[in-house]
């Protein structure tokens, strides 16, 4: 009896001694599944790269460095990944994974995976490049797909059912088959940028009540003008919803999407697409050159260049660069609208001339003008003007 109790106690202590925490099990798992061997390989490659860049250092140093860095780096790696594993796997799932990677099949995967990755690396790089090219091509060509007669008829029927409106000129419009601009696509195509173009959505009210259309408020574009009519569309009435592309304002390739809100609560998503020539920035400058006057005081009187926007598009002074750091510049960073003027004021400093030991104080300025909104991406053209004080 005493012997039996003794054996039970030994067995219990043995189980307690062999019990693992979930953290220890995760450590075992990342050893078994090849994660640690991948990290060790990365450490080796990094040290080899450094060795090639430091040829004067003896080989014995690199061996000792690898041993030292490997332990520190792998311990740090474990501290990072163990909490992630514990958040995404239960303990029983980790036990199952350890069992799998201890099996013949699991060991085969661990053994073969690094070899497969090495052999696939070049192919995967090419695949990634092809994927990126394919995505760019699809974006550039969105909305260009041809629509069959059956698809047009199906769209028109569903549109009528959904909105209570019948589109009578579907052949003049397009369907956004990829649904990334709007339900209905108004495509102005490639324009010469000389004449305004108008597209018409001819609708008939097939619902049982009058419908009032609100003009778009979310689409604030000077290149587009909307004429929905002022009165509600009566039951059975046909109405032309006109969208005009203003030639003076439209430029570059442009996609826009906005809802037509109606009084019956419907929001009809409309896409607009056009491609117009890029318009150059147009401006006048009062003087390109101003005459330098010898300084009698610490700073000069302001040299003033007056810049006027003579074009049809907004632009702003994006940057001004001086060939010598001898002056203070003051100018407005606000958008300059058509027919507006702004001043570029330059004050030359004697202190700065002396500081940089400049014998010739003549100054040249490069002023970069840019269209589009301030502090935002713009694909509009830039213009550079040269100013000087001689």
Secondary structure, DSSP 8 states (H G I E B T S, - for coil): -HHHHHHHHHHHHHHHHH---HHHHHHHHHHHTSHHHHHHHHHHHHHHHHHHH-TTS-HHHHHHHHHHHHHHHHHHHHHHHHHHHHHHS-HHHHHHHHHHHHSHHHHHHHHHHHHHHHHHHHHHHHHHHHHHHHHHHHHHTTT-S---HHHHHHHHHHHHHHHSEEES-GGGSEE-TT-SS-SEEEEEEE--SSS-EEEEEEEEE-SSS-B-EE--SS---TTEEEE--SS-B-TT-EEEEEEEE-TTT--EEEEEEEEEEETTS-EEEEEEEEEE------EEES-SEE-----SSSB---EEEEEEE-SSS-EEEEEEEESSS-EEEEE--S-B-TT-EEEEEEEEBHHHHHHTT-S---EEEEEEEEES-TTS---S-EEEEEEEE-
